[in-house]
Amino acid sequence: MSNNFIKRFSLVKDILMFLMLILLMLTPFGSQRFGDWFVHLTSFHMLFGIILTVLFVIHICLNFKWLTGTIKNWGKAPQAAKAKFWMMILVLIFMSASIITGIIWGLGIGVTPTNIGGTNSFWIFDLGSIRTAHATTSWAAFYLTGIHVGLHLTKFLSFLPKKAKPAPTAKPE
């Protein structure tokens, strides 16, 4: 594949990721009433989350070479590359935590305490804790992603058409 194709694909993927993230954060988890319509938005929230997760994994795979190269050349890496690296690690941590807690919450895994041997000694977690963890990690990932996009703004701006320089005018002699 040509380098130009990969750059264009990466741009489209990044735009789709941004769109999915915005739609995901704007789509409440649960049901809403719109006039006489009762819309169950959970399915949309989960769909946007699944699409964002797939795009996120592709994003990490496409940037894995950069990550490993930065680690290998850490001593020679410029401060800007180190800042981008740590921002990417934070986004990776919080986005992964948001994905994992979203899956656990969506599947309803471990939402009740277990009574073993007559004691409540085997609490896994409850739905309220998972919901709080999902909301917290999601908003943290959202804000960190905004910073991450800001650090890469010149990459996005490089795809805009260049301004044509005005033709030189003849000077009167």
N, C-alpha and C positions, 0 to 999 in steps of 0.2 A: 504494500500500500504506500502511496506517496505521502510525503510529509505534509503537503497541502491538504490532502483528504483528512488526515488525522487532526490537523489544526481546525478544520471546518467542523468535523464531527465533534471535537472537544468543545467548540463554541456552542453548537446546538445542544449538546448534553448539558453544558453549564447553564444555558438559558432555561432548558427544561427543568433542571434541578431547582433553579431559583423560582420558577413558576410553581412547581410542586410544593416547595417549601412555603410560599405565600399562601397557596390554596389550602394547604394542610393547617397552617396557623389560623386561617380565617374560617375554616370549617369546624364548628363546634362538635364535640363528641356527644352524641345523644340525639334527641328529636326536637324539632322546632315547629311551631305553628305559624303558618303564613296565611292569614285570613282564614278561609275555609279549608285550606290545604294543611295536612299534617305530614311533614317530611321527616323521614328517618335519616339523619345525616351521618350516622355511624359508618355506614357502608362507604360513603364518599371519603370520610376521614381515613378509613382503613385502606381504601384504594390508592389515595394520594400517598399514604405512608409506604405502601408496597412499592409503588413506582419510584418514590424518592429513595427507598432503600436499594433498589436495583441500580439506579443511576449513581448512588453514592459508592456502591461496590465497584462499578465501572470506573468512576472517578479515581478511586484509590488505586485500582489496577493500572490505570494510565499514568498515574503520577508516582508509582512505586519506584521507578528508576531514579527519579529526582530525589525521592526520600533517601534511598540507599546511597546515592552519590553524595548527598549532603552529609550523611553520617560518616562515610569514608573520608571525606575531605573536610571534616569539621574545623580543623585548625586553620585551614586556608579559606574557609567560607566567609563571605562578607557578612556584616551584621544584619543586613536586610534579609539574606537567605536564612540566617539563624532565626530571625524573628518570624519569618514565614513558616519555617519548620516547626517551631513551638506552637504557633497558632494552628497549624494543621494537626498537630498532635492533640491539642485541646479540642478542636472540632471533632476529631476522630473519637476521642473518649466520650464526649457528651452526646454526639450523634449515635454512637454505638449503644450507650446507656439508654437513650431515648427509644431506639429501635427495640432493644431487649425488653425494657419495661412495657413498651406498647404491645409487643407480642404476648407477654405474660398477662397483661390486663385484658387484651382482646380474647385470649383463650380462656381466661378465668382460672388460671392455674394457681393452686394453693391459696384460695381466698378465705378459707376457714381454718381456725386452729384445730389441731388434732389432739385427742385425748388418749394418751398411751399410759397404761398402768394407773389410771385414776387421777393423773395429774395433767395439767396443761403444759407439759414440758417440751412439746414438739411443735411449737409455733413456727410456721414457715414464714408467712407474711399475710397481711390482710389486704383486701381490695383498696381500702382507703390509703394505705401506705404506698401501694403500687401506683395508684392514681396521682398521688402527690409527687412521687419520684419521677413519674412520666412527665408530668407538667413542668417540674423544676428542670429536669435535664433537657426537655424540649425547648423551653425558653432560653436556657443557657446556650444550647446548640444554635438556636436562631440568632441570638445576638453575636455569638462568636463567628458564625457564618457571615454575618454582615461585615465584621471586621476583616475576615478572610477575603471576602470579595473586594473590599476596599484596598487591601494590600495588592490585589491583582488587577486593579482598575486599568492600569496601562495596557495590560494584555487585551482587555475587552476593547479599549479605545483604539488599539492598533488595527482592528477590523473595520473601523469606520472609514469611509472614503476620504482620501486626502484632499485638502483644499488645493485647487489649482492656483498657482502663482499668477498674478496678473502679468500680462504681456508688457515688456518694457516699452515705454513710450519714447519716441524720438525727441531728443533735446533740440530746441531751436539753436541754430548756429549764429 
